[in-house]
Amino acid sequence: MLPRPSHEAMVGPELHGVRGSDIRAELMAEAMRAYMQNPNYIKTVAPNVARRIREAVNTHPELRKIIVFN
C-alpha cells in the first residue's frame, strides 16, 4: 500500500485561489486526472472516489463513448 502524505504535505485547490463551489469541481477534476494517469494509484489511495468516477463516467450516455474507467 502506498504511504499517505502527512497533513503538512497535503495541498488543495484553496492554496491556488480556488474558492466556493469550484473547490469540489477542481478536486473531482484532479481525481479524474489521477485515475487516467495511474488507475492503480487512485484505486489504492481513494477506492470510493475511483468507484464513484467509474459509476458516473461509465453510465453517462455521452462520456462512455469517449472513455471507460475499469
C-alpha positions in Angstrom: 0.0 0.0 0.0 1.2 3.5 -0.8 2.0 5.8 2.1 -0.4 8.7 2.6 1.2 12.2 2.7 1.4 13.9 6.1 -1.2 16.6 6.8 1.5 19.3 6.3 2.4 17.9 2.9 -1.2 18.0 1.6 -2.2 20.8 -0.6 -5.5 21.7 -2.2 -7.1 24.0 -4.7 -7.7 26.6 -2.0 -3.9 27.2 -2.0 -4.2 28.1 -5.7 -7.0 30.7 -5.3 -10.0 28.3 -6.0 -13.0 29.3 -3.9 -16.5 28.2 -3.1 -18.2 25.5 -5.1 -15.3 25.5 -7.6 -13.3 23.6 -4.9 -15.3 20.4 -5.3 -15.2 20.6 -9.1 -11.4 21.0 -9.0 -11.0 18.1 -6.7 -13.0 15.9 -8.9 -11.1 17.0 -12.0 -7.8 16.2 -10.2 -9.2 12.8 -9.2 -10.1 12.0 -12.8 -6.7 13.1 -14.0 -5.0 10.9 -11.4 -7.3 8.0 -12.5 -6.3 8.4 -16.2 -2.6 8.8 -15.4 -2.3 6.0 -12.9 -5.5 3.9 -12.2 -3.9 1.7 -9.6 -2.8 4.7 -7.5 -6.3 6.3 -7.3 -7.9 2.8 -6.6 -5.4 2.3 -3.8 -5.5 5.7 -2.1 -9.1 6.6 -2.8 -11.1 3.5 -3.7 -14.5 5.1 -3.0 -13.6 8.1 -5.3 -12.5 5.7 -8.0 -15.7 3.8 -7.7 -17.8 6.9 -8.0 -15.8 8.1 -11.1 -16.5 4.7 -12.7 -20.2 4.8 -11.9 -20.6 8.4 -13.2 -18.5 8.2 -16.4 -19.3 4.6 -17.4 -23.0 5.2 -17.2 -23.1 8.7 -18.8 -24.6 8.4 -22.3 -22.0 10.7 -24.0 -18.9 10.2 -21.8 -19.0 6.4 -22.1 -18.5 6.8 -25.8 -15.2 8.6 -25.2 -13.7 7.0 -22.1 -14.3 3.9 -20.0 -12.8 3.6 -16.5 -12.1 0.0 -15.4 
